[in-house]
Amino acid sequence: MIKFFRHIRRSVISEGKTKKYLLYAIGEIILVVIGILIALQINNWNEDKKNSKQEKEILSQLLSEYESNFKQIETKISLRNGMMKSCFTLLNYIQNRRENLSVDSIDYHLSNILLRPTFDPQLGVSNELINSGKLYLLKNSTLRNRLSSYSSFLEELKEEEDVLLQITEEQFFPFLIKHYQIGGISKQFLFDDNLRSKLIIGDKLGDFSEIKKYFKSDGNFDTLLAHPDFEDEVIRILGLTPYTNEQAIGVKDKTAEIIQLIKSEKKKDQ
């Protein structure tokens, strides 16, 4: 083809027809431009096809990631709701002492208060998209914005979780060690299957039956309930937990929104 055009060009030049040559040159330029545009269009089409395939894979990975996060945040909210119920129960025990009150009941509610649930989301796919600059592969701008801002909501929740964690570990737990035998509390963590299933990672629970006999409580909960500072310690936990859960519910709503956006994008490709 190139030889063919070169032959025509030489013929026109040899004939000395300038006007005819200019028209030919313009036509040749137009053909070259058209060829370039066609090549660019094919390249763009291939690139779009490649990006579309990548987007589908990313959406599937993101959906798995945020569905896992949603399930986890729901569990942590449920655990905090249990914490608040146990706080109310213990405060009721302080105000209205029951004759048939058992040490197991005290230990159960104390173990609930000491749970210290924290949200630890999976963000490997999201962080990779953001850090690598590949967030553009997602066509939905709203989804891109939600993924980019998700970490800021996590920071607000973490601040509240850290405060509750600090109060529990540095004040409430040391108080219990000083004024109560905590063997019964530890037993709740190890041998309450329902509680442990919400806390462990994995599907199987370990068997600690051989050491169960070592985790005993002396049953002297009357002294604890009568201690003037015990009520204050419980109320402090109770005051912090609802606000932390409000932040968690906000993160849950943001997570649910992201899941819905991802599902909507996946439906477009079906």
C-alpha positions as a printed NumPy array, in Angstrom:
array([[  0.   ,   0.   ,   0.   ],
       [  2.856,   2.385,   0.87 ],
       [  4.579,   1.622,  -2.435],
       [  1.327,   2.322,  -4.245],
       [  0.996,   5.815,  -2.748],
       [  4.69 ,   6.508,  -3.317],
       [  4.293,   5.628,  -7.007],
       [  1.314,   8.014,  -7.368],
       [  3.231,  10.798,  -5.623],
       [  6.216,  10.445,  -7.962],
       [  3.974,  10.435, -11.016],
       [  2.234,  13.642,  -9.938],
       [  5.526,  15.39 ,  -9.137],
       [  7.086,  14.312, -12.458],
       [  4.115,  15.769, -14.335],
       [  4.722,  19.131, -12.643],
       [  1.1  ,  19.562, -11.673],
       [  1.353,  21.42 ,  -8.311],
       [ -2.412,  21.773,  -7.706],
       [ -2.991,  18.102,  -8.326],
       [ -0.11 ,  17.234,  -5.996],
       [ -1.51 ,  19.404,  -3.194],
       [ -4.885,  17.719,  -3.48 ],
       [ -3.198,  14.354,  -3.376],
       [ -1.106,  15.359,  -0.347],
       [ -4.198,  16.54 ,   1.503],
       [ -5.977,  13.294,   0.681],
       [ -2.997,  11.283,   1.915],
       [ -2.908,  13.245,   5.171],
       [ -6.633,  12.647,   5.659],
       [ -6.147,   8.934,   5.115],
       [ -3.276,   8.862,   7.634],
       [ -5.388,  10.745,  10.202],
       [ -8.309,   8.382,   9.659],
       [ -5.975,   5.425,  10.127],
       [ -4.632,   6.897,  13.364],
       [ -8.15 ,   7.578,  14.653],
       [ -9.235,   4.046,  13.835],
       [ -6.171,   2.647,  15.61 ],
       [ -6.866,   4.835,  18.652],
       [-10.493,   3.768,  18.693],
       [ -9.523,   0.104,  18.58 ],
       [ -6.994,   0.682,  21.359],
       [ -9.582,   2.521,  23.463],
       [-12.096,  -0.259,  22.881],
       [ -9.586,  -2.863,  24.001],
       [ -8.664,  -0.76 ,  27.045],
       [-12.33 ,  -0.271,  27.984],
       [-12.919,  -3.998,  27.642],
       [ -9.925,  -4.704,  29.866],
       [-11.038,  -2.116,  32.456],
       [-14.58 ,  -3.49 ,  32.416],
       [-13.267,  -6.968,  33.168],
       [-11.139,  -5.605,  36.009],
       [-14.1  ,  -3.671,  37.395],
       [-16.213,  -6.837,  37.541],
       [-13.487,  -8.633,  39.485],
       [-13.014,  -5.68 ,  41.83 ],
       [-16.752,  -5.361,  42.502],
       [-16.946,  -9.036,  43.47 ],
       [-13.983,  -8.646,  45.813],
       [-15.407,  -5.468,  47.336],
       [-18.788,  -7.104,  47.875],
       [-17.191,  -9.985,  49.773],
       [-15.127,  -7.527,  51.809],
       [-17.984,  -5.258,  52.859],
       [-20.479,  -8.055,  53.486],
       [-17.92 ,  -9.49 ,  55.913],
       [-17.531,  -6.054,  57.514],
       [-21.293,  -5.664,  57.801],
       [-21.622,  -9.008,  59.555],
       [-18.827,  -8.11 ,  61.956],
       [-20.188,  -4.652,  62.844],
       [-23.607,  -6.187,  63.517],
       [-22.006,  -8.65 ,  65.933],
       [-20.138,  -5.873,  67.763],
       [-23.319,  -3.8  ,  68.089],
       [-25.118,  -6.849,  69.474],
       [-22.333,  -7.438,  71.999],
       [-22.541,  -3.834,  73.214],
       [-26.303,  -4.14 ,  73.549],
       [-25.621,  -7.144,  75.764],
       [-23.127,  -5.083,  77.743],
       [-25.738,  -2.412,  78.417],
       [-28.308,  -4.994,  79.523],
       [-25.779,  -6.479,  81.93 ],
       [-24.997,  -3.017,  83.301],
       [-28.69 ,  -2.432,  83.998],
       [-28.994,  -5.865,  85.594],
       [-26.04 ,  -5.289,  87.939],
       [-27.309,  -1.84 ,  88.898],
       [-30.631,  -3.463,  89.708],
       [-28.818,  -6.059,  91.838],
       [-27.16 ,  -3.227,  93.76 ],
       [-30.424,  -1.432,  94.413],
       [-32.619,  -4.49 ,  94.917],
       [-30.667,  -7.398,  96.344],
       [-32.383, -10.735,  95.648],
       [-32.197, -13.607,  98.096],
       [-31.777, -16.19 ,  95.344],
       [-29.065, -14.243,  93.551],
       [-26.284, -16.591,  92.366],
       [-22.602, -16.067,  91.805],
       [-22.984, -17.463,  88.267],
       [-25.398, -14.665,  87.417],
       [-22.98 , -12.046,  88.765],
       [-20.059, -13.578,  86.865],
       [-22.075, -13.771,  83.652],
       [-22.996, -10.085,  83.683],
       [-19.508,  -9.01 ,  84.733],
       [-18.018, -10.989,  81.836],
       [-20.413,  -9.222,  79.457],
       [-19.284,  -5.808,  80.685],
       [-15.629,  -6.775,  80.191],
       [-16.055,  -7.806,  76.53 ],
       [-14.451,  -4.683,  74.996],
       [-15.711,  -5.352,  71.418],
       [-13.845,  -3.498,  68.666],
       [-14.555,  -3.305,  64.95 ],
       [-11.631,  -4.589,  62.87 ],
       [-12.774,  -4.344,  59.232],
       [-11.247,  -6.053,  56.22 ],
       [-10.051,  -3.291,  53.906],
       [ -7.398,  -4.983,  51.785],
       [ -9.192,  -4.511,  48.464],
       [-10.306,  -0.95 ,  49.261],
       [ -6.854,   0.158,  50.393],
       [ -5.216,  -1.407,  47.339],
       [ -7.585,   0.489,  45.023],
       [ -6.976,   3.794,  46.78 ],
       [ -3.207,   3.453,  47.277],
       [ -2.554,   2.194,  43.732],
       [ -4.676,   4.916,  42.127],
       [ -6.966,   2.332,  40.513],
       [-10.132,   3.676,  42.068],
       [-10.926,   5.162,  38.633],
       [-11.759,   1.65 ,  37.418],
       [-15.076,   1.97 ,  39.257],
       [-17.459,   3.884,  37.003],
       [-19.873,   4.87 ,  39.773],
       [-18.598,   8.154,  41.265],
       [-20.81 ,   7.793,  44.354],
       [-19.275,   4.406,  45.108],
       [-15.783,   5.848,  44.677],
       [-16.585,   8.656,  47.122],
       [-18.051,   6.286,  49.706],
       [-15.007,   4.016,  49.57 ],
       [-12.657,   6.994,  49.906],
       [-14.481,   8.451,  52.93 ],
       [-15.112,   5.141,  54.707],
       [-11.913,   5.326,  56.757],
       [-12.908,   8.674,  58.285],
       [-16.024,   7.088,  59.793],
       [-13.886,   4.273,  61.154],
       [-11.595,   6.758,  62.883],
       [-14.518,   8.308,  64.764],
       [-15.695,   4.881,  65.893],
       [-12.174,   3.82 ,  66.903],
       [-11.817,   6.9  ,  69.11 ],
       [-14.911,   5.904,  71.074],
       [-13.861,   2.245,  71.221],
       [-10.426,   3.244,  72.538],
       [-11.97 ,   5.325,  75.342],
       [-14.204,   2.426,  76.395],
       [-11.286,   0.   ,  76.098],
       [ -9.093,   2.217,  78.262],
       [-11.725,   2.645,  80.973],
       [-12.369,  -1.097,  81.054],
       [ -8.745,  -2.263,  81.113],
       [ -7.194,   0.475,  83.249],
       [ -9.998,   1.078,  85.757],
       [-12.833,  -1.429,  85.861],
       [-10.849,  -4.65 ,  85.461],
       [ -8.192,  -3.665,  88.054],
       [-11.04 ,  -2.729,  90.414],
       [-12.539,  -6.208,  90.047],
       [ -9.167,  -7.912,  90.587],
       [ -8.772,  -5.971,  93.822],
       [-12.276,  -6.5  ,  95.191],
       [-13.482,  -9.784,  93.668],
       [-12.229, -13.202,  92.668],
       [-12.291, -13.203,  88.87 ],
       [-12.02 , -16.948,  88.272],
       [-15.735, -17.196,  87.652],
       [-15.59 , -14.334,  85.158],
       [-12.773, -16.01 ,  83.226],
       [-14.805, -19.226,  83.217],
       [-17.615, -17.42 ,  81.402],
       [-15.245, -16.41 ,  78.588],
       [-13.863, -19.927,  78.228],
       [-16.949, -22.09 ,  78.654],
       [-19.917, -20.061,  77.401],
       [-20.108, -21.353,  73.812],
       [-22.652, -18.744,  72.752],
       [-20.405, -15.932,  73.949],
       [-17.226, -17.424,  72.514],
       [-18.813, -18.005,  69.101],
       [-19.221, -14.228,  68.795],
       [-15.65 , -13.486,  69.782],
       [-13.398, -16.026,  68.078],
       [-12.224, -16.102,  64.47 ],
       [-12.994, -19.454,  62.898],
       [-15.685, -22.095,  63.083],
       [-14.466, -24.46 ,  65.798],
       [-14.432, -23.857,  69.533],
       [-11.628, -25.33 ,  71.603],
       [-12.226, -27.823,  74.403],
       [-11.093, -26.463,  77.762],
       [-12.994, -28.925,  79.928],
       [ -9.814, -30.239,  81.569],
       [ -9.   , -26.874,  83.143],
       [-12.57 , -25.917,  84.06 ],
       [-12.147, -26.945,  87.689],
       [ -9.464, -24.294,  88.208],
       [-11.735, -21.371,  87.341],
       [-13.704, -20.866,  90.51 ],
       [-15.312, -17.907,  92.225],
       [-15.502, -17.654,  96.004],
       [-19.111, -16.499,  95.698],
       [-18.461, -13.421,  97.836],
       [-20.364, -11.042,  95.596],
       [-22.148,  -9.28 ,  98.48 ],
       [-18.988,  -7.362,  99.279],
       [-18.632,  -6.327,  95.656],
       [-22.24 ,  -5.191,  95.304],
       [-21.997,  -3.244,  98.554],
       [-18.774,  -1.486,  97.588],
       [-19.48 ,   2.264,  97.137],
       [-17.322,   2.487,  93.997],
       [-18.787,  -0.518,  92.183],
       [-21.926,   1.309,  91.136],
       [-19.831,   4.198,  89.792],
       [-17.67 ,   1.806,  87.771],
       [-20.697,   0.164,  86.186],
       [-22.358,   3.509,  85.455],
       [-19.176,   4.765,  83.782],
       [-19.227,   1.789,  81.398],
       [-22.945,   2.225,  80.839],
       [-22.489,   5.893,  79.986],
       [-19.842,   5.23 ,  77.32 ],
       [-21.312,   2.155,  75.634],
       [-24.461,   3.67 ,  74.026],
       [-22.521,   6.502,  72.375],
       [-19.962,   4.025,  71.034],
       [-22.807,   1.961,  69.624],
       [-24.296,   5.036,  67.94 ],
       [-20.997,   5.519,  66.108],
       [-21.004,   1.81 ,  65.201],
       [-24.545,   2.059,  63.838],
       [-23.377,   4.961,  61.663],
       [-20.577,   2.788,  60.271],
       [-23.065,  -0.038,  59.756],
       [-25.304,   2.268,  57.697],
       [-22.338,   3.415,  55.573],
       [-21.319,  -0.207,  55.052],
       [-24.853,  -1.141,  53.99 ],
       [-24.899,   1.769,  51.522],
       [-21.629,   0.634,  49.953],
       [-22.946,  -2.937,  49.634],
       [-26.073,  -1.673,  47.888],
       [-24.023,   0.461,  45.465],
       [-21.799,  -2.504,  44.629],
       [-24.794,  -4.76 ,  44.009],
       [-26.38 ,  -2.156,  41.76 ],
       [-23.217,  -1.931,  39.669],
       [-22.983,  -5.711,  39.409],
       [-26.565,  -5.893,  38.141],
       [-25.699,  -3.536,  35.282],
       [-23.215,  -6.07 ,  33.943],
       [-25.627,  -9.   ,  34.019]])
